[in-house]
Amino acid sequence: MPEFDVNEIDFARLGAPVGAKLAIVGGHGGIGQAVVRRSIEIGLDVVALDTPNAIEQYPLPEGIRSIPVDVLDPQQIAVAVNTVREHWGQLDGLVYLSGVGERPTPVSAFGIDQWDLAQDVNLRGAFLVSKAFMMLMKPGTGSMVFISSGLAVNVEAGFAAYSASKAGLIAYAKVLAKELAPSIRVNVVAPGLVQTPFLGGGTGRGAASNSTLEQWFGDDGAKAMRAAIPLGRVAVPDDIVAPILFLLGPASRFMTGQTLHVNGGRYLP
């Protein structure tokens, strides 16, 4: 298979117009950092929101504003909203990337606290953040993008909590899309496997940046996972950035309530 060259992607043709204002929640994570960096490269204004731990351990380039926030704390979210309002006034786009995952664990061995954490960060946090920020979205052109997962619809054993939370996120986004139309569009990107620190639990939880499929699934499991992807490789963050930027921009102006599956052919809806 030919070597993949991410530089072949023309991000400037995909995203919102130059000067658009984006808030990236989870902006210091693996995909989040890629979204922030590519957005800056094509002339967008970006503010990143993430946990204090992620902001400290995974800094963004100098000049990019970061706001510490706990997505489960309504008061902290309100402070973040006020900070963004004072800085910009209105937003063109909001991306919710915050999420947690766990190594595959059967339901029989899964703890209640583990279950609650997945539902809280992956779903409740998306609800709290989007509800608070919708007042800042620019009417007529504002766009929200939630990051779900292929495991929301193409489930695997061991991912009960994660799959349930991400399936709920898709349903929530559909409802929100109907409620906010025609003023604000709401869509979802559902990635397959992506090589990021998320494989170790996420940057917000101090995950190592060198987490691998082998560490998560074991050697045989990792080999099987790669073999199941028709395009022959695991995604890199930029593979997910392009669909996100597309959904934020005018090229997707007649799309709302939709889910884009980005998985190399692993799941074909």
N, C-alpha and C positions, 0 to 999 in steps of 0.2 A: 504494500500500500504506500503511495507517495507520502513523504513527510508533510505534516500539517504546518502551515506557516500562518500564524495569527496576524501577521502584518498585511496579509491580503485583504483583511476586513476593512472596508471603508466606513468607519464609525460615523463620520461626518454626514453621510447620506442617510443614516438610520434614525437619528435622534431628534429631540426637540430643537427648535431654532436657537441660534447663537444668543446668549444672554438669558435663556430660560433658567428659572430658579428651581432647583431640586433639593428636596430633603431626603437623605438616604439613611434609613433607620437600620442599624447594623452595618454602618459604613466602614467599620474597621475590620470586618471579617474578610474571609477569602474572596467571595464574590463581591462583597460590598466595596472593598478596596479597589477592585478592578472597575466597578461601576464609577466610583469617584474619579479615579485617574483618567479613564477614557472620557468621562463627561468634561473634565477640565481641559483635556486635549482638544476637544471640539468646540470649546468656547462657552460651555454652560457654567452657571454659577451654582455651587454646591455647598451644602452644609451637611456634615455627617453627625449622626446621633448614635451613641453606643454606650456600653458600660464603662465606668472609669477604668476597670482592669484592661479592657480591650484597647481603650484610647492610650493608656500608658505603655502597654506591651507592643502594640502594633501601630505606631504613629503613621500618620499620613504626611505627604509632602508639606513643607512649610508654606503657610499662607492659606491653607484650607481650614476652615473653622469647624471645630468639633464641639459637640454639646454632650456632656455626660447625662445619661438618663437610664432609669430602671423602667422598662416597659410595663411592669406590673404595678407601678406606683402612680396613681392618677395625679398626685400633687407634683411629682417630678415632671410628668408629661405636660402639665399645665404650664410649668415654668419654661419648659422647652418651647412650647407653642408661643408664649409671650416673647421669648428671646428671638425666635424666628420672625415674629410679627414686627418687632422693633427693628430688626435688621433689614427686612425685605418688604414687609407689608403683606404681600400675597405670594403664593406658591404656584408654579406651573405643574410640578410633579412631586409625588410622594412614593417612595419605594419602601416596602416593609420586608426586610431581609432577616430580621432577628429570628433565631430559632435554636433549638437544642436537639441533639440526637443521642442515642445510646447504642452500645454494641448490641447485636441481636440477642434477645433474651426472651424465652417462652413466657407466656402469660402466667403459667404456674409459678415462675420464679421472679416475676416482676413485682417490685415494691410499689405500694400506694404513693409514696413520695415521688418515685420516678414517674409514675403515671401523671400525677398532678403537675409536675414540672413541665412535662411535654405539653399538656393541655394549656397550661398557663402562658408559657412563653410563645409557643407556636400559634395559639389561637386567641386566648384572652388578650395577650399583648397587642395583637393585630387589631382587635376590636377597640381597645382603649386608645391606641395611637390614632387609628383612622377616624374615630369619633371626635377626638380632640382637634385633629388637624383639618378636618373637612371644611371648617369655617375659613381657613386660609386659602383654600384652593380657588384658583381663578375661574369664575363662571364661564362656561362655554368651551374652554380649552384645557381645563385642569384634568389631570390623569393620575390615577392611583394604580400601582402595580404591586401585587402580593406575590411572594415566592412560596409556592407549595412544593410538591414533590411528585415524581412518578409513582412513588409508593402510596400515594393517596388513592390511586385507582388500580394499580398493578401490584397488589400486595405480595409480601413475602413473609414466611414464618419468622417470628422473632421481632416484628416491628409493629405490634398492636397499638401501642401508645402513639408512636410517631405517625403511623398511617391514619389513625383516627383523628388526630389533631390536624393533619394536613388535608384530609378529606373535608373536615369541618371548615377549614379555611376556604376551600373552593366554594362550598355552599354559601358561606358568609359573603364572599366576594360577589356571587351571583345576585344575592338579595340586595346588597349595597348598590350594585350596578343599576338595578331597577329603581331603587329609591332615589338615587342621585341623578339619574337621567332626567333631562338631556344636559344638565349643567356640568356634571363631572363624569368622566369615564372610569370604569373600574375593571381591571383585567388581572389575569394570573399567569405566571410562568411556572411550569412544573418540570424542574430539571431531573435528569437521571443522576447517575453517579458523577460527582465532580471532585477533582483532586484539590481539596482545600483542608484547612485545619478542622473543618466541621466533622471530618471523619473521626476526630478525637474528642468531639463534644462541643466544639465551637470556640472561637477566640474569646468570647465573653466569659468562658469558664476556664481560661488559661490553657487551652489545648495546644499541643506542640504543632508547629507549622509543618513538620515533616511526617505527619501521620500518613500511613499507607493503607491500601486495601488489605495487604497481608496482615497488618496489625489488627484490623477490624474483623476480617472474615477468616483469617488463616490462609495458608498457601493454596490449598485446594479450593477453598471458597472464592478467593480472589481470582484464580485462574478461570473458574466457572463463570464468575461475573463478567470478566472481560470477553469470554467466548460467547456470551449471550448478547453482546452488542454488535449488531451487523456492521457498523462502521469501524469496528475493530479497535476501539480505544475508549478510555474514560475521558470525560469532558474536562477541559480546563476552564477557569473562570470566564475568559473572554468569550467562550462559546455561549455563555448565559447572558453576558452583557448585551450582546447585539439584540436579542429578542426583547430585553427590558427596554433598551433605548427606542426600539421600534414602537413598543406600546406606549411610550411616553410622548412620542412625536406625532405630527399631523398626518403621516402616512397611514396611521391606524385610526384615523378620526371616525370611521364608521364601525369600530369594534368596541363593544363593551360586554361585560359578563362572560368573556371567553377565557379559555385556558390553552396556552401554547405549551405543548409537550416537547421538550428538548432533551433527547435521550439517545441519539445515535441509532434509532430504530429499535431500541430495546422494547418499547411499548408502542403499539400502533392502534390508536382508538378508532 
